[in-house]
Amino acid sequence: VCNGHNDCVGGEDEQASCTPSAHLNCSELHFPCMNGERCIDLTLRCNNEFDCEDKSDEFHCNNTVKTCSGGLDRLSYTNVSSPMGLATVSNDLFWTSYQPSFKWSNKYSFDGFKSFPASFKIEDWNEMEFMRVTAAKGYAHMGPNPCADFGGCSDICLLAGKTHVCACPAGKILNANGLTCEDLPKCSNEKQFQCHNGQCIALHLVCNGHNDCVGGED
């Protein structure tokens, strides 16, 4: 209990009542990781990055917003234990965990948070089952979900109007087939420049007045 790791499936052994480990003798300018292995600088607490090996430095943090490229805001909500399913309809965000209930909130602000019980046991789900929302809060029935069964994507499926596009996590690039993610190629440091999407271009193309990288970072 309170060791910084969810030993219970629902995470109830790591609730808000837990306090950092008393085994560490950390100064007032440091935060003790719950597993008792190290002290980290207090400025690293709740910075949306895991600095403790047990990730306890990001437990029970308030919602935070970071500005991403393109002027978009990324809202980070860290108070979800053992998330299992996630779906969106319009401006609403739905998610669930191993606890037998669904959560519902505005995906831009997390205002209007609601929780309602599920009519089945989450642990009976197939581990590869994804959450699907077909109608909610007066919206018309959404019909088939283009990202049902992951839309054929190997990693991430994103809705785009009435269709979908595949995307990749950091460190991977989308194959020419538009479905499969592959590891980023290794560019030659001496002869090539690597674009943010992983593409390698010749060094002489950097600062040539033409966007050879899709994002224009060259």
C-alpha positions in Angstrom: 0.0 0.0 0.0 1.3 3.5 -0.9 4.4 2.2 -2.6 3.9 4.2 -5.8 2.7 1.1 -7.7 -0.8 0.0 -8.4 -0.8 -3.5 -6.9 -4.6 -3.6 -6.8 -6.1 -3.7 -10.3 -8.2 -0.6 -9.6 -5.3 1.3 -8.0 -7.1 1.7 -4.7 -3.9 0.9 -2.8 -2.5 4.2 -4.2 -5.2 6.8 -3.3 -4.9 10.4 -2.4 -4.5 9.5 1.3 -1.0 8.1 0.4 1.9 10.3 1.5 5.5 10.1 0.2 7.8 7.5 1.7 9.1 8.3 5.1 12.2 6.2 4.4 13.9 9.1 2.6 15.5 12.0 4.4 14.8 14.7 1.8 15.3 18.4 2.3 12.4 20.9 2.0 13.5 21.7 -1.5 13.1 18.1 -2.6 10.3 15.6 -3.2 10.7 12.0 -1.9 9.6 9.4 -4.4 7.0 7.1 -2.9 9.1 4.0 -3.5 11.7 5.4 -1.2 14.5 5.2 -3.8 15.4 8.9 -4.4 14.7 12.5 -3.8 14.0 14.8 -6.7 14.1 18.6 -7.0 10.8 20.1 -5.9 10.5 22.0 -9.2 10.1 18.6 -11.0 6.9 17.8 -9.1 3.8 17.9 -11.3 5.7 19.0 -14.4 4.0 16.4 -16.7 7.2 14.4 -16.8 8.0 11.3 -14.8 11.2 12.0 -12.8 10.5 9.3 -10.1 10.9 5.7 -11.3 7.5 4.9 -9.8 6.0 8.1 -11.4 4.8 9.3 -8.0 6.0 12.8 -8.7 3.0 13.1 -11.1 0.4 11.6 -8.7 -2.6 13.8 -7.5 -1.6 16.8 -9.6 -4.0 19.5 -10.7 -4.9 19.7 -14.4 -2.3 21.6 -16.4 -2.2 23.1 -19.8 0.8 23.2 -22.1 1.1 25.1 -25.4 1.9 22.9 -28.4 3.2 23.8 -31.8 0.6 25.5 -34.0 -0.9 27.4 -31.1 -2.9 24.4 -29.8 -3.3 23.7 -26.1 -2.6 20.3 -24.6 -4.6 19.6 -21.4 -3.1 17.0 -19.1 -5.4 15.2 -16.6 -3.4 13.0 -14.3 -6.1 11.8 -11.8 -7.1 8.7 -13.7 -6.0 5.4 -12.2 -5.7 2.4 -14.5 -7.3 4.0 -17.6 -8.8 1.3 -19.9 -11.1 2.9 -22.5 -11.3 6.4 -24.1 -13.6 7.9 -26.7 -14.8 11.4 -27.8 -18.1 12.7 -29.1 -18.1 16.4 -30.2 -16.6 18.3 -27.2 -17.2 15.5 -24.7 -14.6 13.0 -23.5 -15.5 9.6 -22.1 -13.3 7.2 -20.3 -13.3 4.2 -18.0 -11.0 2.2 -15.9 -11.2 -1.2 -14.1 -13.6 0.4 -11.7 -17.2 -0.4 -12.9 -18.1 3.2 -14.0 -17.8 5.6 -16.8 -16.5 9.2 -16.6 -17.7 12.0 -18.7 -16.3 15.6 -19.1 -15.6 18.4 -21.5 -12.4 17.5 -23.3 -11.1 21.1 -23.4 -11.6 22.2 -19.8 -12.7 19.1 -17.8 -15.7 21.1 -16.7 -19.0 19.4 -15.9 -17.3 16.2 -14.7 -19.8 13.3 -14.3 -19.6 9.7 -13.3 -22.2 7.0 -13.8 -22.1 3.3 -13.1 -21.5 0.7 -15.8 -24.0 -2.1 -16.2 -21.4 -4.8 -16.5 -18.1 -5.8 -15.0 -15.1 -4.1 -16.7 -12.8 -7.1 -15.9 -15.0 -9.3 -18.1 -14.0 -7.2 -21.2 -11.6 -8.6 -23.7 -8.3 -6.9 -23.1 -8.2 -5.6 -26.7 -11.8 -4.1 -26.6 -11.9 -0.3 -27.3 -14.6 2.0 -25.9 -17.1 3.2 -28.5 -19.7 5.9 -28.0 -22.6 5.9 -30.5 -24.9 8.5 -29.0 -24.7 10.9 -26.1 -26.3 14.0 -24.5 -28.9 14.5 -27.3 -26.5 14.1 -30.2 -27.8 12.1 -33.1 -26.7 8.5 -33.4 -23.1 8.6 -34.6 -23.3 5.6 -36.9 -20.3 3.5 -37.7 -17.1 4.6 -36.1 -14.3 4.9 -38.7 -11.8 4.1 -35.9 -13.7 0.9 -34.8 -11.2 -1.9 -34.6 -8.5 0.7 -34.8 -9.3 1.5 -38.5 -6.6 -0.9 -39.7 -3.9 1.4 -38.1 -1.0 -0.3 -36.3 -0.7 2.3 -33.5 -3.0 5.4 -33.5 -6.3 6.0 -35.3 -7.6 9.6 -35.5 -11.0 10.7 -36.8 -10.9 13.1 -39.8 -14.5 14.1 -40.7 -16.3 11.0 -41.9 -13.1 9.1 -42.4 -9.9 8.5 -40.4 -6.2 8.8 -40.6 -3.5 6.8 -39.0 -0.8 8.4 -36.8 2.3 7.3 -34.9 3.7 7.9 -31.4 7.0 9.7 -30.9 10.0 7.8 -32.3 8.0 6.2 -35.2 7.1 7.3 -38.7 4.1 6.3 -40.8 4.8 3.9 -43.6 3.9 4.7 -47.2 0.9 2.4 -46.9 -0.6 5.0 -44.5 -1.4 2.3 -41.9 1.8 0.9 -40.3 4.2 2.7 -38.1 8.0 2.0 -38.3 11.0 3.1 -36.3 12.5 6.4 -37.4 15.3 6.0 -39.9 18.8 7.0 -38.7 20.1 9.9 -40.7 23.8 10.5 -41.3 24.9 13.3 -39.0 27.5 14.4 -41.5 25.4 14.4 -44.7 21.8 14.6 -43.7 19.2 16.6 -41.7 16.4 14.8 -40.0 12.9 16.4 -40.2 10.5 16.2 -37.3 8.6 13.4 -39.0 11.7 11.4 -39.3 12.4 12.1 -43.0 16.1 12.5 -43.9 17.1 15.2 -46.4 20.5 16.2 -47.7 22.3 18.9 -45.7 22.5 21.2 -48.7 18.7 21.5 -48.7 18.7 23.1 -45.3 18.1 26.9 -45.4 17.7 26.9 -49.2 14.4 28.9 -49.2 12.3 25.8 -49.9 10.4 23.6 -47.4 11.9 20.2 -48.1 10.6 18.9 -44.7 6.8 18.7 -44.5 6.7 20.9 -41.5 9.2 23.4 -42.9 11.7 23.0 -40.0 14.6 22.9 -42.5 
